[in-house]
Each structure stands twice: as C-alpha cells, then as structure tokens.
Amino acid sequence: MKRVARTALLALTWLVLIFTLVQLGFWQLHRAQALNVATAPTPDKPLVALTEVATAGMNLPIKAVNRIVSATGVYEKGYVARDQKITGETKGDLDVRVLRLANNYAVLVVRGISKEELPNLSGEVEITGRLYPRQNVDRAFTKPGELSRIDPALIVSKEFPFLYDGYIILKSEKFLETNSANPEFIDAPQISQRVAGFYWQHISYVVVWWFMALLLLVLPLFPQMRQRSYISIAADQKASKKEKKR
C-alpha cells in the first residue's frame, strides 16, 4: 500500500513539474510576443507643434519620440554633422541648423545632405519633420563648425542657453519671406524603441524551459532510472516480508 502511495506521489510530482515547465515556456513566449507588438512601428499620429510635446532644457519625453512636429522660427547657425548614417550602410555629411523659435528657445534641425558649402538662410521659416532623441555616440573627429554627433548639448552657450532635447529631420520647409534652395531631404523613418536583445532573451528562456520539460518527460525511459525503480520496489517488498514475519 505504501509503495502504491509513494509511486502515485512521485508520478503526480513528475506531472506537476512537467506542467510547470511547459507553462513557464508559454509565459516567456507570450512576453516575447507582447514585447514585439509594443515596440513595432505604429501609424504616425497627427501633426503637433513641437512646443506641445517637448520642453526646452528638459529631457525629451518618450511619448514625443517619432512624432511628426511643426515649428516656426529663424535659422541662426549652421553646422555639418560628419559621417552620419543616411540609408542602410551609406554614410554622409548632414546640414544641421539651429532654429530659434518665437519663444526664444532653439532646436536642432537636420535639413538634409550637406553641400560643400552651407548656404546662407534668412527669414522666417515653417518646418515639419520627425522628432528624434539626441545622439550619444560621436561619429567622427571634427573641427570648428562641425558636429561629432547631433546633440544640442554640443552647442549650448550664452547665445543658445536653452534648447529642445533631440533634433528634427525635415519633411517639409517653407520660407515665408524669401526663396531658398530646396534641401536634399533624407529619409526620416520611425526608430525602434525596443531594448536590444530582450526579445531573443525571452525566446531563449522558452527553449530552456521546454527543453527541461522534455528531459523530465523522457527521464523514466533511461535505464538508470528504471534500475532505481526496481531497486526501490525490491526494497519495499523485502521490508513488507519482514513485517509479516513479525
């Protein structure tokens, strides 16, 4: 009787462990799928003014990243951002301007591919473009008038004490008073906000949990486990005979 109860308990424990490992695998799989959905590109939201989604001198809110924004102001300074990724593996130099808004704050604007000499731009301009977070890694060694990365922190000065975090890549540009040569626009795709490696980390856990469940499932088929089972049964029978003799 004791042997039957113990066998039943072992079988139940074995099944519970297998079920638990399988469910852990499904849990990690669902987390990977949820992460994939949450970080997938979404349709662009309606155009909004830069001043409505960001504040000068403050970090760029996550909800503002990838938004299509509009702004009106005057270009005051121009820089060349060296060795910037344009499309795929293609790199080039970009024309980056400091746009001063009516509230006297400024924002960096990427107009497009840089010419050999930056054109002089004057007059009020209306722009729309996609808002990106600042770059944190230098792309090149630079000289005066150039940027190693597109980061407002590099140009903060008495002239521009407060800038909006991040930068705008142009989608359209309209000068209100003067005509200006159209810039050579670059693509402005949405950037993924996925944390690198997290999706595949979840998938690797799925493989680990299900592999452990499979091992438990086939464990009774191994000769060593069957031998231990026979030894246990023989020991129980021997103990039972001793009790009967008493």
Secondary structure, DSSP 8 states (H G I E B T S, - for coil): -HHHHHHHHHHHHHHHHHHHHHHHHHHHHHHHHHHHHHTS-------EEHHHH--TTS---GGGTT-EEEEEEEEEEEEEEEEEEEETTEEEEEEEEEEEETTS-EEEEEEEE--SS-----SEEEEEEEEE----S--S---TTEESS--GGGT-SSSSS-EEEEEEEEEEEEESSS-----------------TTHHHHHHHHHHHHHHHHHHHHHGGGSHHHHHHHHHHHHHHHHHHHHHHH-
